[in-house]
């Protein structure tokens, strides 16, 4: 089995690295802030002190980092320090143009690279059921398949380098818009005294059904917003979408509203909450008392 260096062991990266180790890969991991080691030891993930050490001798280097500058900084160091033929899989969500530029730099050095952003949140990462949208050349995609299969369920090669990030931007638009509408529906139902669990059950079985309703509604009804995916990261992702849409002259009126609502939550200091925390804003704008019970 190939040796994998995994860089970025946060909410998403940690369970992904553990799933790779459980699948039989030799996994060496690094995180900028030292994570608790007991869970990694249980799964057989070896923790090291630097990204360079994690990548040393690896056949595959995987990254799951917060933003474009983080990926550029790490890969800027690693691309020139790894042996020719090493495959890089970037699971981060970054700008499509940055992903394409990194791919070109990697190939100029005799390395492989695919952009492979994921969707499914923390639970999807834990379950190994992530949806992975992959951009890159065919040869790199084929080489990445065994690694991707250990962490994801729906794996689709969506196009050339950078295409994975383009599809992920569209994904984040749909997720933010859906979360906002589900939030408004919950407050509307509560204001009318409806049986919330029964209402959401029947909504989930019809055309309004979605993964958002299935995975997020229980926590939203309890006003529990422990982060599975933080608002501050969704804010960053919507910035990528809005910038790309503007460059392409694509009209996104609903997307602009969703981006502003997420931005307002971050500006008010709620960026560390789960993105379902958009419900807090609907509570407050509606003058509902539960707005004061969320933290």
C-alpha positions, 0 to 999 in steps of 0.5 A: 500500500502506498505511503501517505503524508496527510497535512491538515488534521482538523475537523475534516482532515483528522477522520479522513486520515484515520479512514485511510489508515484503517483502509491499510495505508501507511499514514503519516500526519502533520497539523500546525497546532498539535492535535490530540494523539490518542485517536490517531494512535488508535487508528495507526496514524503517525504524527510528525513535527512538520509538513516536510517530515510528513511528505518525506518518502511519501507516494501520495501527499494529501492536504486539507487546509483552510484557504488558498494562501495556506495551500500555496504556502505548503505546496510551495515548500513541498513541490520542490522537496518531494521526489519526482512521481509523487502524487498530490491530492488537495482536498482543500477548498480553494480558488480554481485559478490557484488550483490550476496554477499549482497543477501546472507547477507540479507537472513542470516538476514531474509531479502529479496533482489533483484538486479534490474538494469534498462535501459531506461535512464532519459526519461524512468525513467520519463515515468515509462517505464524502462526495469528492469532485476531482479536477485534473488530468486522467492519469493523475485521477486514476492514480488517486482513485484508491485514496479517494475511495477510502474517504469518499462514496461519490467520486466524480472526475469533473474536468481539467485542473481547477474544475473540482474547485469550480464545482465545489464553489457551486456546491457551497452556493446551494448549501448556503441557500438551502440552510437559509431557507430551512432556517426561515421555514423552521422559524415560520413553522414555530411561529405557527405552533406546528409540530416541528418534528412531524413537519420536517419529516413530511417535508423531508419526504417530498420535493423539499427533502435534502441532505440539509434537512436530514443532517442538520435539522435536529441540531437546528431545532435544539439551537445547537451549532457545534461546528461540523463546518464553520461559518467562517469557512463557508464565508470564504467559500462564498467569496470564491464563488462570488469572485468567479461569478463576477469574473464570468459575468454570471448573475447570482442575485440569490447567491449574493444575498446568501453570501451577505447573510453568512458574512454578517454572521461572521462579522458579528463574531459567530464565525466559529459556529456551524453554518446552520447557525444562520438560523440565529439570524432568522430568529433575531430578525423575526424577534423570536426569543430563541435568538438568545438561546443559541450560545 
